[in-house]
Amino acid sequence: MVHGLRICTGLAISSMLMTVPLLAGQVESGPTMGQAQALAATIRPGDEIKVVDPKSGEKGYFRVYVPSDYSSDRECPVVLYYHGLGGSPGTALLKSILKGKRFIIVGMGYYQRGLEGYQYMVSEDVRIVRRVLGWLEKRFRIDRNAVFLAGFSKGGFYTSGLLNELPDLWAGAIILGAGARTEATNARALAGKPVFIGCGDGDRFLDDALRARKYYQGLACEVTFECWPGVGHQISDDNGISRWLFEQSSREVPAIPADMTTKDGRGVPSRPRGATGVEIWSAEELVLGGALVAAMVSLTGLALWRLKKRQRRRIS
């Protein structure tokens, strides 16, 4: 069995959900204390709201589900979820998987829909992520150390790209029915990062998912991989997503992989190592290292030339 009709059923009642307008500039300037308290009072545990915001993507809105066990007495973990190609911002999938418990779920929109949207992922979609998190922080008691990223299909590739671009922002990532975007700008910051990858054995993106597993293992990430038998481009009901999220959100400090070196004896990751044990260097580090080597060679050559010149003067 796979998630499908139940999600459509959840979306069909979306017109009954609360709609909250977000005026341009509201997140940057922030509402008054009274406005924030009044709005929070209208959002009850178990509610889902539609936040209208022209700056949140092409659709002009995002959805927020508040877990049925939410309490302002404790910090709440968050999952930002990106839908597949042709879909709409929604929370139904993860709400079903998590039984509506524990996590604030945000159904995210894209700056631009379709395959063309990838070109804006780093610039515009990163801005939207920060905007949405700012909105949440002003209204809920969220745990900034337990903010997760998830996505299916196109959303899975987006999840990989945003994880690579903002590794310090996420407690972990869930890539479903998709692969990885392999242009990490800060590979070292990904070391030890929990990554869940799930894909059906009949999914056209299975090879991409397998490459994603290899890619993130090579960056010393803590990878959990599931291949669901008899499943195509869908998500199996028999998955470990809920268990994985609950476990990761309960961890105070991510474990350091065994193949990571440390410095100062404090268990601080210094540099990830690939499967072969070779240290991983970024492109910027390689360029800088090459420049330093070239400078050292030049200085050594100059010193030798001066030494020979002095020796000639002494002989003459």
N, C-alpha and C positions, 0 to 999 in steps of 0.2 A: 504494500500500500504506500502511496505517496501523498504529500501535501498538495492539494490542488483545489478541489471543489470547496473544501472548508474555508480556504482563503477567500475564494470568490464570495462565499456567503458572508464572511466578515466584512468585505468591502461593500457589499450590497446595502448594508445598514449604515454606511458612512454618513448619509444625509441626516441621520438622527444624532450625530455626534456634535459636541460643542465646537464652535468656530470662534477663534480669538484673533482679532486684527492686530497686526504688528506694523505700526507706522514707520515710514522711512526714517532712519536715523535713531529709532527708539533704542536699539541694542547698544549703539555707541554711547548715547547720552544717558540711557537708563531711566526707568520710570521713577517717580517719587516713592518714598517708603510706603505711603498710604496706598498708592496705586498697586504696588507689588503685593501688599498684604491683602487688598481687596480681591485681586485676581487669584492669588493662591487659595483664598477661601472658597472660590467657586470651583476649583479643581479638586475633586475628591479621589481617594484611592479607588482604582478600578475604572476611572474615567479615561477616555481617549479624546483628545482635542485636535482640531485642525487650526494651525497657526498660519494666518494669511500674511505673507511677507513677500513683496515683489522682488526683494533682494536675495531670496533663498533659492533661486533657480528659475528655470524656464517655466515650470508649473506655477510658481508664485506662492507656494505654501509647503509646509512640512507638517507631519503628524507626530503627536507625542502621546504615548500611553503611560499612565501612572500605575504601578503595580498595586494589586489589591491589598498587599501588606505594607504599603509605604507608610513611613512614619517620620516626622521631622525630628524625632529623637535620635535618629542615626543616619549616617551618610548612606546614600543609595548609589549602587553601581549603575552605569549607563551603557547602552548599546546603540550605536548609530548604524542603521541598516540601509543599504542601497539595493534597489530592486533591479530586475533584469530588463533587457531591451524591450521597449514597448509598454512597460508597466507604469505604475504611478507610486508616489510616496505612500508607504503603508507599514503597518506594524503586525498584521495578522499572522504572518509566518512565525516570527519569533514569539509572539504572544501565545500561539498554540504550543510551540515547543517548550516554552518556559512555564506553561500553565498560568500565565498572568502574574507570576510571583517575582519578587526580589528586584527585578531590573526595570528602570525607566527605559523605554524603547522609543527611538526616534526614527520615523520613516523619512529618509532624506530624499531630496530632489537633486537633479543635476543642473549645472549652469546651462548646459545645452544637451538636449536629448539626442539619441542616435549615436552612431559610431563616430561622428565628427566631434562629439563632446570630449573625446580624450585629449584633444589639444589644449583644453582649458583646465584640465584636472589640477595641475600644479598651481596655476595662478588664481583662477576664479573659484574653483571648488574648495581649495584650501581656505580662502576667505569666507566662504559659506559655512564651512565646518566651525571656524572660530566664532562666527556670528551666532550660530545655533547654540554652541556651548555657552556663550555669554548669556543668551536668553535663558537657558536652563539654570545657570548659576544664580540668576536674579530671582528665581521663583521656587527652586527646590534645593534641598540640602543634598548635593551630589558628592560622590567620592571621586575627586579628580585623579586619584591613583588607580581607579577601577573603571576607566572609560574604554570601552571596546569598540571595534570596528567590524562590521560584517557585511557581506554582500553575496548575491547569487548571480551567476552568468556575467553580464556586463558589470554588475555591481561587485562581483568577485574580483574581476580585474581592477576595478576602481579601488577596492579595498587594498589590494596589493600595492597599487601606486601611492595611495595616501599613507599606508604604513611605511613605505620606503621614504616618502618625502617628510613625514612628521613622526619619526620613530619614538621620540620622547613623549609624545602626546598620548600614546595608546598603551593600555595594559596588555593588549593582545589583539589578534585579528582572526576572523573566520572567513575563509575563502571557499565558496560553495559552487560547484559546477563551473569552475574557471581555473585559470592558471595564474602565473605571476608576471608582473611587469618588472623587468630586470635592470632597473636603472637607479638603484639605491644611491642616494647622495651622501649618506653617512652610514656605511656598512658596519662600523664598529658599534654604533648605537643600537643595532638590531641584535647584537649578540645576547643570547639568553631570552629573547622575546618569545612568548608563547604564540604559536601559529597553528590553527586548526584548519586542515584542508579536507574537504569531503566531496566525493564525486561518484556517480554511478558507473558501473562497469560497461554500460552501454551508452554513456554520454560521449558526444562528439568532442568534448574538451578533456577527455580522460588523459590523453598524452600531455596536454598542457598542465593538468593537475599533477601528474607524475614529475614533470620538469620543475614545477613549483616546489614540490617536496625536496627535490635535489638542490634547488637553488637556495632555499631557506636553511636547509641542513648545512650547506656550504658556508653560510653566514653565521653558523653556530646558534641558530634559533632553536627553540624547544618545539619541535614539530610533532603534531599529532595528525596522522593520516588515516582516513577511512575510505575504502572503496566498497560501495554498496552493490551487492549482486542483484541482477535482474532489474536494475533501475537505469533509465535513460537520463535525459536532461531535466531531472527533477530532484527533489530531496526526499530521501527515504524516511519513512516513519521510524524505522529502526536505526536511529543515529545517536551519537554520543554528545551532541551539541550542548544539551542542557547540563549534563554532568560536567562537561569541560568548563562551561561558563561559571557554574557554581564553585568549582574547585579553584579556578583562576581568580575569581573575585574575592575569595577568602584568603588568598596568599598575601602576606604583608610585604615580603621582599622576594622578588623573583630569584629562583635558584641559579647559581652560576654553573654553566656546563663544565664537565670534567676536563674538556680539552681547551679551556680558557686559562690563560696565564693571569697572574695577579701582581699588583705592585704594593709596596709599603706594608705587605703582610696583612692587609685589611680586606682582602677578597674583592678588590675593585677590579673589574675587567679592564685589561689593558689593550688586548687586540684579539679578535676572533681568529680561529684557525679552521681551514677547510678540512674536508674528509681525509686528505693526504697529509695533514699536519702542517701544511704551508700557511704562513701568516697571510691574512687578507689585507691588502693595501688599496686605498682609494686612488683614483686617477690624479687628484690634486697632490696627494702625498708622493706619488711616483714622479710627477713633474718637479716638485720641490726638491725631492731627493736627487734627481738628475742634475738640477741646477747647482746644488751644493757640491756634488761630486765634481762637476765641471769647474766650479770655482776653486776647489781644493787642488785639482790638477794644474790649473793656471798658476796658482800661488806657488805650488811646488816647482813648476818649471821656471818661474821668475827667480825663485831663490837659488836654484841650480845655476841659472845663467849668471847671476851676480857673483856666486861663488867662483865660477870658472873665470870670470872677468878679473876678480881680485888675484886669483892664482897666476894669470898671465902677467899682470902688472908686477908681481913679485919676481917672476922669472926674468922679465925684461929689465 
